[in-house]
Amino acid sequence: AALPKRLDPRREASGAARSSSSELAARAQFNRSESSAGQRTMKAAATATAFAFLTRTAFATAVNAKHLAADSPIAVSLFAHDRRQHHFRTDAALFRSVAHFGDTRCPCIGFDNIDGETIVTHDDGVQSTYPADLGARCEAWDDGRHPSCKEGKEPGLGNGWCAQSWCYVDACNCDLPVLPMLSEYVPDARYRGRPVFYSYATCGGKNLWADEIPQVGTAGCRCIGFDNIPGTTDITLMIDGESQTVSYPAEIGGTCKAWDEGVHPECRKGKDSPKWCSKRWCYVDPCSCNLDQPPKVTLYLPEATFTGKSLYYSYATCGDEDFFTKKYNLEACVNQDNEEDCLKLKVREGGNKCAWTGAKCLGWEIVEHPLCKKVVQTAQPEKSSARGFGLSLATVLVAGRMLFF
């Protein structure tokens, strides 16, 4: 049925004498209803559009941040519903089509979505053609391009390191537990005057291409020292009241490793060795270590220093529990229960080894060194990004249920 035309007040004023009051009232009521319905429709459309944008953005962000699987049931279910009203694509391809630019703690660098080619020369002299935006986003760049990543080759198309995603990163802006590695594809390239590095870890992939990656501690408390240094370091230990000199690798403490296993006299007893023998540790800079468990002044190299500070070690930065300090490093600062015992411990040339905080005993540098003070004062417990995102995502989902379900 044809709907009555929307009223024009001027026309109605001139024709009021020819219209019955009941007809005018009916048509006016229709106008009000139509106006109200139009406003509701516009409001709903605007809300739906906003929700569509938030939903799409939130879920894309979730996938990029690796908090939500691209083909997870909740993602597919929500977008399956939205397809009927917003024409969203519903399968995992929606998410996979969103470019992933790495972990926010180690973002990808370079220009994405540009035309052209990059020629890569491999060790054997063979050249491969890659896209011009090579490494600008997380992608399995080698799959189908590298000579070893083609059908019939080893590991072959879609297999092993060929299928792992990676991108170029700025090594000075990468706070992941696994450090990036120097690129062999663009050895002469520079980013802000520095060589270009690549990372599988920032893309959620595994570096199956390179040899074993040295574990260098937790981001925010990296290991210090050198890796792959030939030679030995002589360490004097007190075993059963007697002094013994033990030769450790020259690179001791440079990376996370069970340095005592099979080397320390107590750790040569096979199954009867103490459990600390198999735990990994490394040396760290106390002024660059924001872990809840503070590092301890070393027992092995009491005269050694790092940038003028005592040498500290940490099991926590390597993800292991410290079973060594409590029983074997009796003069560790953390083992002193009162101020008197804390302050009487000395190091090089009679300097204080420890400092009393008013509640506990810690290494002197941690409490008194200007740079360490800055770390202690500014360090805040890191909020879980997954939890933070979960709240935002929950808000979007609740809004979606209120609007559409």
ZABAVEX-113095 format. One record per residue (C-alpha): residue in one letter; x, y, z. Coordinates in steps of 0.02 Angstrom, whole numbers, padded with zeros to 5 digits, always signed. Layout:
<recs>
AXYZ ...
</recs>
This chain:
<recs>
A+00000+00000+00000 A+00060+00175-00040 L+00118+00273+00110 P+00052+00450+00136 K+00173+00587+00083 R+00274+00671+00219 L+00188+00829+00275 D+00249+01000+00221 P+00197+01121+00361 R+00170+01264+00239 R+00056+01159+00129 E-00037+01094+00279 A-00065+01270+00345 S-00147+01326+00182 G-00252+01169+00162 A-00306+01146+00341 A-00481+01208+00300 R-00504+01070+00172 S-00440+00931+00285 S-00533+00857+00429 S-00452+00870+00598 S-00448+00680+00613 E-00355+00662+00447 L-00228+00794+00500 A-00202+00708+00666 A-00176+00539+00583 R-00053+00607+00457 A+00042+00705+00591 Q+00054+00548+00696 F+00125+00455+00545 N+00254+00592+00521 R+00309+00578+00701 S+00320+00389+00691 E+00415+00397+00528 S+00536+00525+00599 S+00564+00422+00756 A+00590+00264+00654 G+00711+00356+00541 Q+00811+00416+00689 R+00815+00241+00762 T+00871+00172+00595 M+01008+00302+00577 K+01065+00273+00755 A+01066+00085+00732 A+01159+00102+00568 A+01289+00216+00646 T+01308+00099+00795 A+01321-00051+00682 T+01452+00034+00576 A+01552+00083+00729 F+01537-00093+00800 A+01589-00166+00634 F+01744-00057+00633 L+01786-00095+00814 T+01757-00280+00791 R+01860-00290+00634 T+02000-00186+00710 A+01999-00277+00876 F+02005-00448+00799 A+02137-00398+00673 T+02240-00328+00816 A+02213-00487+00915 V+02278-00593+00774 N+02426-00477+00745 A+02469-00484+00930 K+02449-00673+00927 H+02317-00668+01066 L+02184-00746+00955 A+02198-00883+00826 A+02141-00832+00653 D+02026-00982+00638 S+01968-00988+00819 P+01782-01030+00844 I+01745-00864+00929 A+01816-00766+00783 V+01729-00867+00649 S+01564-00867+00745 L+01560-00678+00770 F+01603-00638+00591 A+01482-00769+00527 H+01344-00671+00613 D+01406-00504+00551 R+01413-00564+00372 R+01224-00561+00364 Q+01219-00378+00413 H+01387-00304+00364 H+01447-00418+00225 F+01603-00467+00322 R+01703-00614+00261 T+01689-00752+00390 D+01831-00872+00362 A+02010-00865+00426 A+02063-00780+00265 L+01990-00618+00335 F+02123-00619+00469 R+02263-00689+00365 S+02235-00548+00242 V+02282-00425+00379 A+02468-00389+00367 H+02564-00438+00522 F+02705-00318+00563 G+02782-00412+00708 D+02776-00405+00895 T+02757-00225+00957 R+02916-00252+01059 C+03012-00286+00899 P+02915-00216+00750 C+02957-00250+00569 I+03043-00114+00468 G+03046-00069+00283 F+02921-00015+00151 D+02773-00131+00127 N+02663-00152-00027 I+02782-00083-00158 D+02812-00149-00333 G+02975-00215-00400 E+03104-00349-00363 T+03247-00383-00243 I+03387-00496-00302 V+03464-00605-00167 T+03631-00692-00195 H+03652-00850-00092 D+03814-00926-00025 D+03834-01040-00176 G+03819-00892-00295 V+03642-00938-00350 Q+03524-00789-00361 S+03340-00784-00315 T+03209-00654-00351 Y+03108-00589-00205 P+02976-00451-00198 A+03035-00272-00176 D+02955-00264-00004 L+03056-00413+00057 G+03055-00420+00247 A+02938-00273+00273 R+02805-00382+00354 C+02791-00555+00429 E+02784-00682+00290 A+02864-00846+00239 W+02972-00751+00114 D+03080-00900+00066 D+02940-01022+00029 G+02942-01054-00159 R+03082-00927-00188 H+03240-00992-00105 P+03319-01134-00208 S+03297-01253-00060 C+03114-01204-00039 K+03047-01272-00202 E+02962-01436-00245 G+03079-01584-00234 K+03211-01489-00135 E+03262-01502+00047 P+03170-01451+00154 G+03055-01407+00009 L+02901-01301-00021 G+02799-01277+00137 N+02919-01372+00248 G+03045-01330+00386 W+03121-01158+00387 C+03045-01121+00217 A+02873-01108+00295 Q+02926-00997+00441 S+02877-00813+00440 W+03006-00678+00472 C+03039-00494+00440 Y+03177-00366+00451 V+03192-00275+00618 D+03293-00140+00704 A+03410-00230+00824 C+03410-00075+00934 N+03221-00081+00949 C+03194-00265+00986 D+03155-00321+01163 L+03115-00504+01134 P+03199-00648+01228 V+03270-00711+01062 L+03383-00581+00984 P+03374-00544+00797 M+03513-00599+00681 L+03615-00506+00551 S+03540-00523+00377 E+03637-00617+00244 Y+03515-00568+00108 V+03555-00382+00111 P+03729-00376+00189 D+03766-00200+00125 A+03598-00124+00172 R+03587-00001+00316 Y+03442+00055+00423 R+03475+00217+00517 G+03659+00189+00484 R+03660+00013+00555 P+03659-00159+00472 V+03491-00242+00442 F+03436-00384+00556 Y+03297-00512+00538 S+03187-00601+00664 Y+03077-00755+00659 A+03029-00731+00841 T+02938-00566+00812 C+02826-00656+00687 G+02793-00802+00801 G+02905-00915+00697 K+03057-01020+00738 N+03229-00992+00666 L+03261-01162+00589 W+03377-01082+00461 A+03522-01033+00573 D+03621-01133+00699 E+03569-01138+00881 I+03534-00962+00942 P+03625-00913+01103 Q+03501-00882+01242 V+03542-00710+01306 G+03421-00685+01449 T+03253-00604+01472 A+03217-00438+01387 G+03258-00306+01517 C+03397-00410+01594 R+03511-00469+01456 C+03666-00573+01480 I+03831-00482+01465 G+04000-00544+01408 F+04054-00632+01250 D+03999-00791+01164 N+04112-00913+01069 I+04274-00853+01148 P+04414-00983+01145 G+04516-01021+01300 T+04480-01046+01484 T+04444-00944+01640 D+04522-01006+01802 I+04407-00999+01952 T+04458-01034+02131 L+04329-01129+02232 M+04322-01188+02413 I+04272-01371+02414 D+04259-01457+02583 G+04369-01323+02659 E+04504-01340+02528 S+04545-01220+02387 Q+04532-01290+02212 T+04563-01205+02045 V+04440-01257+01910 S+04451-01209+01726 Y+04287-01148+01653 P+04263-01096+01472 A+04327-00920+01435 E+04150-00871+01385 I+04077-00917+01554 G+03919-00819+01594 G+03906-00742+01421 T+03743-00832+01380 C+03613-00935+01471 K+03691-01103+01500 A+03716-01233+01637 W+03897-01179+01656 D+03930-01288+01810 E+03868-01451+01737 G+04014-01571+01722 V+04138-01434+01769 H+04111-01389+01952 P+04178-01530+02065 E+04005-01549+02143 C+03931-01568+01970 R+04035-01716+01915 K+03935-01844+02013 G+03812-01892+01879 K+03639-01926+01951 D+03699-01876+02124 S+03746-01701+02071 P+03648-01559+02155 K+03502-01494+02051 W+03582-01322+02032 C+03713-01403+01920 S+03589-01418+01777 K+03515-01244+01797 R+03558-01106+01674 W+03627-00937+01724 C+03727-00793+01654 Y+03811-00632+01707 V+03705-00474+01699 D+03718-00287+01726 P+03624-00249+01889 C+03580-00076+01825 S+03495-00151+01672 C+03397-00288+01759 N+03217-00256+01808 L+03169-00433+01862 D+03077-00466+02026 Q+03221-00577+02084 P+03376-00466+02099 P+03542-00530+02031 K+03682-00577+02152 V+03865-00529+02161 T+03968-00670+02088 L+04060-00795+02197 Y+04168-00857+02055 L+04252-00694+02001 P+04247-00579+02155 E+04379-00460+02086 A+04300-00444+01914 T+04201-00290+01865 F+04087-00236+01725 T+04090-00050+01684 G+04162-00021+01857 K+04027-00120+01947 S+04039-00289+02032 L+03998-00437+01923 Y+03822-00505+01952 Y+03741-00669+01901 S+03559-00718+01876 Y+03467-00882+01855 A+03300-00792+01839 T+03344-00706+01676 C+03374-00878+01601 G+03207-00942+01663 D+03279-01057+01796 E+03264-01062+01984 D+03415-01021+02090 F+03457-01171+02199 F+03640-01121+02211 T+03647-00958+02308 K+03558-01009+02468 K+03672-01157+02503 Y+03835-01125+02412 N+03856-00937+02405 L+03837-00905+02589 E+03910-00730+02579 A+03785-00675+02449 C+03703-00513+02502 V+03528-00588+02494 N+03580-00716+02626 Q+03615-00582+02757 D+03467-00560+02875 N+03517-00400+02965 E+03603-00235+02931 E+03760-00275+03029 D+03797-00435+02933 C+03749-00349+02771 L+03869-00202+02788 K+04021-00297+02850 L+04044-00389+02684 K+04178-00309+02576 V+04243-00323+02399 R+04389-00246+02304 E+04499-00131+02409 G+04379-00135+02554 G+04227-00068+02464 N+04053-00118+02520 K+03989-00273+02435 C+03810-00250+02496 A+03689-00114+02550 W+03544-00121+02672 T+03377-00059+02606 G+03295-00051+02777 A+03212-00217+02749 K+03337-00327+02656 C+03515-00341+02597 L+03556-00321+02412 G+03710-00291+02307 W+03783-00119+02338 E+03761-00063+02158 I+03577-00109+02155 V+03542+00007+02301 E+03672+00144+02286 H+03734+00159+02107 P+03652+00308+02018 L+03609+00209+01862 C+03537+00065+01963 K+03434+00186+02067 K+03354+00249+01908 V+03308+00071+01858 V+03234+00033+02029 Q+03134+00194+02035 T+03063+00182+01860 A+03035-00006+01848 Q+02851-00050+01859 P+02773-00223+01849 E+02731-00252+01667 K+02547-00275+01636 S+02496-00427+01537 S+02460-00372+01361 A+02351-00524+01339 R+02246-00476+01490 G+02235-00296+01434 F+02176-00348+01263 G+02056-00472+01337 L+01962-00333+01425 S+01946-00233+01265 L+01893-00385+01169 A+01765-00429+01302 T+01692-00254+01288 V+01673-00273+01100 L+01592-00444+01119 V+01469-00382+01249 A+01425-00234+01138 G+01399-00354+00995 R+01280-00462+01094 M+01180-00310+01149 L+01169-00242+00973 F+01144-00394+00866 F+01103-00552+00965 
</recs>
